[in-house]
């Protein structure tokens, strides 16, 4: 019994540690009762405080921590702080002198990072918190400047964050409250200045000081206040913030906003003849609302779909051509789009070509261009002549553009020949593109059998006259000629041959001054020659009365059944010169061989003077058993308004006059008798497809037919 009590007393008298048994780190257990006899032991734990909460300042760290309860609920728990395992400064409790305080301020610190713990003490028990690191910044060295985006669009808001930093890059948390800062580095464009909002939300231009509020070394945006940056010029800018001593920078690349405007840079105000290319392409510049060039924008150049317009070449600067009158081009890095080459349409007039940018407000601009229409005479039609002695007549002019459209309001000027004083000589076209010129009654003298009117100019604002495109330049009236028909006027004698002198190789038709072919008139030269040698040919046709003679058709060496009788026929076409001084036409031959030669000069009125005369070369020959009828057959029926000229040559010793029921007008007939005789005749009129001539005698003969076509 005594042994047990002794062991109990011994237990009561000896403190022992049971921390390990209870699993409590750095905590002690203590038996509070002593004495003899049976007793009980009250056991508890001391909880470690939470890690202290630090607030760094300028060379200081303010610390706070939560209190812990004593193990038995009685007595007081005290605390001490350690910095990096040693005693701190300031008013913080130390290990040697713990206190019941739950906050303190450590002071006298240099810039750096420190570790703090708090230890709770109760009697001999203690419990230490986990450590809390804290960084003490040095004095302000520079600013760190960041943005919500470093690639903003012009005019868009971009939130800035400004952080005060020491030389080691630590946030200077003591830098707080209102600070005066100035921003710089971005450019102005037009009236648009880069801005950053102040603490009150006012947009302050770069270069002007403003107030920004910091909290613990950091300034952030609140709503639209305290650092909302707006840049307007598309560029890469180094945005800088400064308090006058310390700075911070940020590189920002600003892109242009959506297309808002298109400007016509060049290519407007040009003129071009219809069907011709304009000298320069169209150039348009696309910008955003602030004036920044906008690259990569599709620009559609579009001319009108109808009326005066233009067409664009495909390819080249055009990425596509939705229509012939459209060109889609893309702006380059400078915001410039250039069209392909474009060509004036047939319709004359001034019109707009639009350039429309894709995107944004789809802005557009117009280029004013002018098509100079091309005018030409498409038709000259004769009217009926009137007057038994002195006389007059009319011609109707039709004017069209290069597309064949009749043009109204064209001033047509020209001249009559040879009666140049005949008036009027011009007119103005109506809605059908036509006008009629009718000189006063009796304007042409009775001795003047033909008059030719030739166009000299077509005039209308916005148009150009292209004489080379005229279907006909002149038309001739013959006295007594019906309207819109081809008429003839025989200017040479109808009683004798031009030449019956043997052994000659040149024959001349001499005309009178009154009956010279008018300038620009259509002249036919009919040549018939009887000779005794084969192989004769025309070497040239000349004369002051004509210009530009060309061979239409011929028939040679076809009469050879009688010895020494060779009949040859030629038809030439030329234009009259209008000369009144010894007018003549001379035909030169390769052989000095002549029985009789006819050179007959005929002026045609109402004939198309530009297009060649349609030719029908018909030959008939008879060497034995010939009849008295010559048949001339055309390859096809006559075209509207056309006539035929038929030339017949007959080797005959005797015979009566030739005649024809197929062609109403006998232009000429003559014969030479005795020896080897010859008959020549020419006829004019309309026939369906063929006709006949009654010869003076049954003998060998030859015939040519020429169709004179009229363009209406």
Beta strands, then each sheet from edge to edge (+ up, - down):
strand 1: 53-56
strand 2: 61-64
strand 3: 78-83
strand 4: 86-87
strand 5: 103-106
strand 6: 112-122
strand 7: 125-128
strand 8: 132-136
strand 9: 142-147
strand 10: 157-165
strand 11: 177-184
strand 12: 195-197
strand 13: 203-205
strand 14: 210-214
strand 15: 218-219
strand 16: 228-230
strand 17: 236-242
strand 18: 247-253
strand 19: 261-266
strand 20: 271-273
strand 21: 283-287
strand 22: 298-302
strand 23: 310-312
strand 24: 326-330
strand 25: 336-338
strand 26: 342-344
strand 27: 349-357
strand 28: 364-382
strand 29: 394-400
strand 30: 411-417
strand 31: 427-428
strand 32: 434-438
strand 33: 450-459
strand 34: 463-465
strand 35: 474-478
strand 36: 487-490
strand 37: 506-510
strand 38: 522-531
strand 39: 538-542
strand 40: 546-555
strand 41: 566-576
strand 42: 584-589
strand 43: 596-605
strand 44: 629-633
strand 45: 643-651
strand 46: 665-672
strand 47: 678-685
strand 48: 690-694
strand 49: 701-708
sheet 1: 1+ 2- 5+
sheet 2: 4+ 3- 6+ 7-
sheet 3: 4+ 3- 6+ 8-
sheet 4: 9+ 10- 15+
sheet 5: 9+ 10- 16+ 12- 13+
sheet 6: 14+ 11- 17+ 18-
sheet 7: 19+ 21- 25+
sheet 8: 20+ 28+ 27- 22+ 24-
sheet 9: 20+ 28+ 29- 32+
sheet 10: 20+ 28+ 34+
sheet 11: 23+ 26-
sheet 12: 31+ 30- 33+ 35-
sheet 13: 36+ 43- 38+ 41- 40+
sheet 14: 37+ 42- 39+
sheet 15: 44+ 48-
sheet 16: 46+ 47- 45+ 49-
end
